[in-house]
Amino acid sequence: MSTATRTAPARTDRPAPGAAPVAVRHVLSRIGRYVFLCAVLGFFALPLLWLATAPFDETPTITASLPRFTLDNFRALLDNPYALSSLLNSVYLAAGTAVLVVTFAALAAYALSRVRVPGRDALLYGLLLLSSIVTGTATMVPLFELAFRLNLIDSRLGVILILSGGLLPAAIFILKDFMDATPTSYEESARVFGASPLQIMRHIVVPVVRPGLATVGVWAVANVWGNFLVPFLLLRGPEKAPAAVIMYTLYTEGGQADLRLLSTFSLLYSLPVALMFVFVSSRYGFRFHGGIKR
């Protein structure tokens, strides 16, 4: 009795029809995505590369290149009597505005969060909308007239008050979300022990919403640090002008930008805000919502 042996047909693993074009399209799409990201990164990185190299170049140009190292640009900048003092003026304006904005925005946001006022949300959104539509440029004529009548022309206080008023609506809107996310049980426990509203605000609410306060503070400093129009119109003498205004004067006698001084001053002008952002971000982090993680 013989047994028949059957041989199984050989298996051939062939790709399904249309699989190869799909794989090719997938690879090409990934390559195109990476090329696009590299182009965007280069678009934003080249100005920063120029800012980092031009101050140390003997003859900087508008293109980024390897510098011929020198420190003469910094020595030439120190010869300008208003260069370093303008950075100090910017610190005064930014710090004063940030303190006012954070303080008043925190108090207003806490009140709007805890007190049920009819039309509260409509008022808040209305202020935010008006502050976004009616920009500082459109209101400079009445603001200048107001500063003139209050004798605040050529005064740092006048600049701080005007800049604070423009930043307050958005700061209140941001901080209100932090206040809403803070549990009221902490405050109720403090009231049982006789704490006043200001004590509750200082010892309970402020430590909880500290990341929000840090975010608003850095945001206010960045806005004031780069503001040119308000101090340019209200401050008369160069000895009170901030760095954003003094940078406008770094031109040659022929009216062209002096790239040696302009690049060096731009580097010094950018460092304080960048360092502040890194410090606050590493310590508190940046987010625009919430007080406590639930």
C-alpha positions as CSV (number, residue, x, y, z in Angstrom):
1,M,0.0,0.0,0.0
2,S,1.6,3.2,-1.1
3,T,1.0,6.6,0.2
4,A,0.8,9.5,-2.1
5,T,2.8,12.5,-1.2
6,R,1.5,15.9,-2.1
7,T,3.8,18.9,-2.4
8,A,2.4,22.2,-1.2
9,P,2.6,25.0,-3.7
10,A,5.4,27.5,-3.0
11,R,4.2,30.8,-1.4
12,T,5.2,34.0,-3.0
13,D,4.8,37.1,-0.8
14,R,3.8,39.7,-3.4
15,P,2.7,43.2,-2.3
16,A,-0.8,44.0,-2.8
17,P,-1.7,46.0,-5.9
18,G,-1.2,49.7,-5.2
19,A,0.9,49.2,-2.0
20,A,4.1,50.5,-3.5
21,P,2.7,53.9,-4.7
22,V,1.1,54.4,-1.2
23,A,4.5,53.8,0.5
24,V,6.2,56.2,-1.9
25,R,3.6,58.8,-1.3
26,H,4.0,58.4,2.5
27,V,7.8,58.8,2.3
28,L,7.5,61.8,0.0
29,S,5.0,63.4,2.3
30,R,7.3,63.0,5.3
31,I,10.2,64.4,3.3
32,G,8.1,67.4,2.3
33,R,7.0,67.9,5.9
34,Y,10.6,67.9,7.2
35,V,11.7,70.2,4.4
36,F,8.9,72.6,5.2
37,L,9.8,72.6,9.0
38,C,13.4,73.1,8.2
39,A,12.5,76.1,6.0
40,V,10.4,77.6,8.7
41,L,13.1,77.0,11.3
42,G,15.7,78.6,9.1
43,F,13.4,81.6,8.4
44,F,13.2,82.4,12.2
45,A,16.7,81.2,13.1
46,L,18.7,83.4,10.6
47,P,17.7,86.7,12.2
48,L,18.7,85.3,15.6
49,L,22.0,84.0,14.1
50,W,22.7,87.5,12.8
51,L,21.9,89.0,16.2
52,A,24.3,86.7,17.9
53,T,27.2,87.2,15.4
54,A,27.0,90.8,14.1
55,P,27.9,92.5,17.4
56,F,31.3,90.7,17.4
57,D,32.1,91.5,13.7
58,E,34.4,94.3,12.7
59,T,32.3,95.1,9.6
60,P,28.8,93.7,10.1
61,T,26.4,93.5,7.1
62,I,22.8,92.6,6.7
63,T,23.7,89.0,6.0
64,A,24.7,86.4,8.6
65,S,28.3,85.3,8.3
66,L,31.2,84.2,10.3
67,P,32.4,87.3,12.2
68,R,35.9,88.7,12.4
69,F,35.9,88.8,16.2
70,T,36.2,92.1,17.9
71,L,34.9,93.9,21.0
72,D,35.3,97.4,19.6
73,N,31.5,97.6,18.9
74,F,30.8,97.4,22.6
75,R,33.4,100.0,23.3
76,A,31.9,102.3,20.7
77,L,28.4,101.7,22.2
78,L,29.6,102.7,25.7
79,D,30.7,106.1,24.2
80,N,27.0,106.9,23.6
81,P,25.9,108.7,26.8
82,Y,22.3,107.5,26.5
83,A,22.8,103.8,25.6
84,L,23.1,102.2,29.0
85,S,20.9,104.7,30.8
86,S,18.1,104.0,28.3
87,L,18.2,100.3,29.3
88,L,17.8,101.4,32.9
89,N,14.9,103.6,31.9
90,S,13.3,100.6,30.2
91,V,13.7,98.6,33.4
92,Y,11.9,101.4,35.3
93,L,9.0,101.6,32.9
94,A,8.6,97.8,32.5
95,A,8.9,97.1,36.3
96,G,6.5,99.9,37.3
97,T,3.9,98.9,34.7
98,A,4.2,95.2,35.6
99,V,3.6,95.9,39.3
100,L,0.5,98.1,38.6
101,V,-0.9,95.6,36.1
102,V,-0.4,92.5,38.2
103,T,-1.7,94.2,41.4
104,F,-4.9,95.8,40.0
105,A,-5.6,92.9,37.6
106,A,-5.4,90.4,40.4
107,L,-7.8,92.5,42.6
108,A,-10.2,93.0,39.8
109,A,-10.1,89.4,38.6
110,Y,-10.7,88.2,42.2
111,A,-13.7,90.5,42.6
112,L,-15.2,89.5,39.3
113,S,-14.6,85.8,40.1
114,R,-16.2,85.8,43.5
115,V,-19.0,88.5,43.3
116,R,-22.0,87.7,41.2
117,V,-22.7,90.9,39.4
118,P,-25.4,91.1,36.6
119,G,-23.7,91.5,33.3
120,R,-20.3,90.6,34.6
121,D,-19.2,88.4,31.7
122,A,-20.6,90.9,29.2
123,L,-18.6,93.7,30.9
124,L,-15.4,91.7,30.9
125,Y,-15.7,90.6,27.2
126,G,-16.7,94.2,26.3
127,L,-13.6,95.6,27.9
128,L,-11.4,93.0,26.2
129,L,-13.0,93.6,22.8
130,L,-12.7,97.4,23.1
131,S,-9.1,97.2,24.2
132,S,-8.3,95.0,21.2
133,I,-10.2,97.1,18.6
134,V,-9.3,100.6,19.9
135,T,-5.5,100.3,19.8
136,G,-3.1,102.7,21.5
137,T,-2.3,104.4,18.3
138,A,-5.9,105.4,17.8
139,T,-6.2,106.8,21.3
140,M,-2.9,108.7,21.4
141,V,-4.5,112.2,20.8
142,P,-6.9,112.0,23.7
143,L,-4.3,110.3,25.9
144,F,-1.8,113.1,25.1
145,E,-4.4,115.7,25.9
146,L,-5.2,114.0,29.2
147,A,-1.5,113.7,30.1
148,F,-1.0,117.4,29.3
149,R,-3.9,118.5,31.5
150,L,-2.6,116.3,34.4
151,N,0.9,117.6,33.9
152,L,2.3,114.2,33.1
153,I,4.2,115.2,29.9
154,D,7.9,114.2,30.1
155,S,7.1,112.1,33.2
156,R,7.8,108.4,33.6
157,L,4.7,108.1,35.8
158,G,2.6,109.3,32.9
159,V,4.0,106.6,30.6
160,I,3.5,103.9,33.2
161,L,-0.1,104.9,33.9
162,I,-1.0,105.0,30.2
163,L,0.6,101.7,29.4
164,S,-1.0,100.1,32.5
165,G,-4.4,101.2,31.4
166,G,-4.0,99.6,28.0
167,L,-2.8,96.3,29.4
168,L,-5.3,95.9,32.3
169,P,-8.4,94.5,30.4
170,A,-6.5,91.6,28.9
171,A,-4.6,91.0,32.2
172,I,-8.0,90.8,34.1
173,F,-9.4,88.4,31.5
174,I,-6.4,86.1,31.9
175,L,-6.3,86.2,35.7
176,K,-10.0,85.7,36.1
177,D,-9.7,82.1,34.7
178,F,-7.0,81.4,37.3
179,M,-9.3,82.8,40.0
180,D,-12.3,80.7,38.8
181,A,-10.2,77.5,39.1
182,T,-9.2,78.2,42.7
183,P,-11.4,76.2,45.2
184,T,-13.5,78.4,47.4
185,S,-13.2,75.9,50.3
186,Y,-9.8,77.4,51.3
187,E,-11.3,80.9,51.5
188,E,-14.3,79.7,53.5
189,S,-12.0,78.0,56.1
190,A,-10.0,81.3,56.4
191,R,-13.2,83.2,57.0
192,V,-14.1,80.9,59.8
193,F,-10.9,82.0,61.6
194,G,-11.7,85.7,61.0
195,A,-9.5,86.4,58.0
196,S,-10.3,89.6,56.1
197,P,-10.7,89.7,52.3
198,L,-7.3,91.2,51.8
199,Q,-5.7,88.6,54.1
200,I,-7.4,85.8,52.1
201,M,-6.2,87.4,48.9
202,R,-2.7,87.7,50.1
203,H,-2.1,84.4,52.0
204,I,-4.4,82.0,50.1
205,V,-5.3,83.2,46.7
206,V,-2.0,84.7,45.6
207,P,0.2,81.6,46.3
208,V,-2.3,79.4,44.4
209,V,-2.5,81.6,41.3
210,R,1.3,82.5,41.3
211,P,1.9,81.0,37.9
212,G,-0.9,83.2,36.5
213,L,0.7,86.3,38.1
214,A,4.1,85.3,36.7
215,T,2.6,84.9,33.2
216,V,0.8,88.3,33.3
217,G,4.0,89.9,34.7
218,V,6.2,88.7,31.9
219,W,3.6,89.5,29.3
220,A,3.3,93.1,30.7
221,V,7.1,93.5,30.7
222,A,7.4,92.3,27.2
223,N,4.7,94.7,25.9
224,V,6.3,97.7,27.7
225,W,9.9,96.7,26.7
226,G,9.1,96.9,23.0
227,N,6.7,99.8,23.1
228,F,8.0,102.8,21.1
229,L,5.1,105.2,20.4
230,V,3.9,106.1,23.9
231,P,7.4,107.0,25.4
232,F,8.4,108.7,22.1
233,L,5.4,111.0,22.3
234,L,5.3,111.7,26.1
235,L,9.0,111.9,27.0
236,R,10.8,114.9,25.8
237,G,14.5,114.5,26.8
238,P,16.8,111.6,25.8
239,E,17.9,111.2,29.4
240,K,14.4,109.7,30.2
241,A,13.9,107.8,26.9
242,P,13.8,104.0,27.0
243,A,15.9,101.7,24.9
244,A,13.2,101.3,22.2
245,V,13.4,105.1,21.5
246,I,17.2,105.4,21.8
247,M,17.6,102.6,19.2
248,Y,15.8,104.8,16.7
249,T,18.7,107.3,17.0
250,L,21.5,104.9,16.1
251,Y,22.0,106.1,12.6
252,T,24.9,107.7,10.8
253,E,25.0,111.3,9.7
254,G,23.8,110.2,6.2
255,G,20.7,108.7,7.7
256,Q,21.7,105.1,7.3
257,A,21.6,102.6,10.2
258,D,24.9,102.1,11.9
259,L,25.0,98.3,11.9
260,R,27.9,98.2,14.4
261,L,26.0,100.1,17.1
262,L,22.6,98.8,16.1
263,S,23.5,95.1,16.3
264,T,25.4,95.5,19.6
265,F,22.6,97.5,21.2
266,S,20.0,95.1,19.9
267,L,21.8,92.2,21.6
268,L,21.9,94.0,24.9
269,Y,18.3,95.1,24.4
270,S,17.1,91.5,23.9
271,L,19.0,89.8,26.7
272,P,17.0,91.0,29.8
273,V,13.6,89.9,28.4
274,A,15.0,86.6,27.2
275,L,16.6,85.8,30.5
276,M,13.5,86.8,32.4
277,F,11.4,84.5,30.2
278,V,13.7,81.6,30.8
279,F,13.8,82.1,34.6
280,V,10.1,82.5,35.0
281,S,9.3,79.6,32.7
282,S,11.7,77.3,34.5
283,R,10.3,78.4,37.9
284,Y,6.6,78.7,37.4
285,G,5.9,77.6,33.8
286,F,3.6,79.4,31.4
287,R,-0.1,78.6,31.0
288,F,-3.1,80.8,30.5
289,H,-5.7,78.9,32.4
290,G,-6.3,77.2,35.7
291,G,-5.1,77.7,39.3
292,I,-5.0,74.2,40.7
293,K,-4.7,70.9,38.8
294,R,-7.8,68.9,39.6
